[in-house]
Amino acid sequence: MKKWNGERRGVFVKGLFSSFLLLYSVCFILLSCASAASAEEYYSIGMAYYDMGKFSEAQRWLERANSVKTTMRASEYNLGRIAFETKKYTIAAQHFENILKDDGENVMALKSIAYTKIMLGDIDGAEAYYERVLKLEPESADDGYNYAMILYAMQKYPEAEAVLKKFSYDMPDNKNTLLLLARAEKAQNKVEAIDDYALWFVKNTDPLVRYEYAEALETATYYARAIEELKKALEGWTGGTETATVKKGDVQYKLAYLLLTADNNNDEGIAILKEAVSGGFADLESVNELAKDARVSSVHKEEISVIAGDVAAKLKTAEAQAAEPPPDAAASAATPPAIPETGQTATP
């Protein structure tokens, strides 16, 4: 009887242990499924908030989803997008880099970190990542353009030109690619830039680009065509055309310069130079250089010297005005504050 009870007891214990293992396995599977399901829900909620532009809420839910393997990579990428949208570029780069540690050929992460590097001012870093993108997607014209744009910014003009020419099939319909090619060629003083600028103008127009085109024509000694393009640029010039580097006065000066040096019997250049100065052009050094140019007639040189004197006088007046204290400040310095009467409170 004791032997039977011992056997029964052993069977019972073994059965109980087997049941426990089965129950534990089922619970583990159910919990894992529930965790994955929750992560998917967290991710969906996070992306819904992202689409609404509520980035702080989106970040909170995506960080939860980022803890589970099934949604980790997508969550990491979108956390990077949130950081980028909120101008936290260093954090954005870290999120994209985390993806690349596990998946070095993730094209979306490579493109994103390359663009983020641009925003951080790390042009060298951006170049390296775009180079990796093009190795993975050699036929991508958009990525080729972005890579060439980085090379151009780094003043690697031959390299930028070489990349752009790989996508020459895209140029007739892509004004940005064609214009960047023309600029890369112009930076190298290549005559091919003239043809590419002309091709760009078949379907596009822009006064600032015409100014660039005129400079390329001038370099190639096509002075008459350069003058023609500068006049067209001035005809299409508007207040919104002004940039930090090129203003209407700069275009007028360039036109006057070409007119006065290409044809020293033409008085039109003097009139345009006067107009530039009256409009605010104040580059005294350039005006003085023009007055010394051997191609300018002696009569025009005298007139340019008078104009240079006007520019110098304007600059001197502007300097004097800048040195004077503002009227309010001068008045307050000369007049002491009034003493409040009895019962009044002085105001600051």
HELIX and SHEET records of a PDB file:
HELIX    1   1 LYS A    2  ASP A   51  1                                  50    
HELIX    2   2 PHE A   55  ALA A   65  1                                  11    
HELIX    3   3 LYS A   69  GLU A   85  1                                  17    
HELIX    4   4 TYR A   89  ASP A  102  1                                  14    
HELIX    5   5 VAL A  107  MET A  119  1                                  13    
HELIX    6   6 ILE A  123  LEU A  136  1                                  14    
HELIX    7   7 ALA A  141  ALA A  153  1                                  13    
HELIX    8   8 TYR A  157  LYS A  165  1                                   9    
HELIX    9   9 SER A  168  ASP A  173  5                                   6    
HELIX   10  10 LYS A  175  ALA A  187  1                                  13    
HELIX   11  11 GLU A  192  TRP A  200  1                                   9    
HELIX   12  12 PRO A  207  THR A  219  1                                  13    
HELIX   13  13 TYR A  223  GLU A  235  1                                  13    
HELIX   14  14 GLY A  239  THR A  241  5                                   3    
HELIX   15  15 LYS A  248  ALA A  262  1                                  15    
HELIX   16  16 GLU A  268  SER A  278  1                                  11    
HELIX   17  17 LEU A  284  LYS A  292  1                                   9    
HELIX   18  18 SER A  298  ALA A  323  1                                  26    
HELIX   19  19 PRO A  327  ALA A  334  1                                   8    
END                                                                             
